[in-house]
């Protein structure tokens, strides 16, 4: 999944949480999905940061 898609899904989950659109029986699963998406986004950001640092060291 791309960073943009994961981020968009996170924004939708946040909006649903703020608006109370997630039924209680689905809340745990939704939070688990959000946690997974956050980890995925963090990993992608770390990979980009590492690539940038490597690129800068090549100069």
C-alpha positions, -999 to +999 in steps of 0.1 A: +000+000+000+013+034-008+020+060+018-008+083+003-034+055+004-025+046+040-026+082+051-060+087+034-074+057+052-060+071+085-077+104+078-110+087+071-107+066+104-100+098+123-129+116+108-152+087+116-139+086+152-144+123+157-180+121+142-189+090+162-195+070+130-179+038+142-201+014+161-187+002+194-186-034+182-162-023+154-141+001+174-114-024+185-109-036+149-109-001+136-082+010+161-062-021+153-063-011+116-053+024+124-024+012+144-013-010+115-016+020+091+004+042+114+032+016+116+032+013+078+034+051+073+062+054+099+082+027+081+078+043+047+089+077+062+119+061+078+129+045+045+127+079+028+147+096+055+174+069+052+175+072+014+179+109+017+206+106+043+224+081+021+220+104-009+235+133+010+265+113+021+272+104-015+281+140-023 
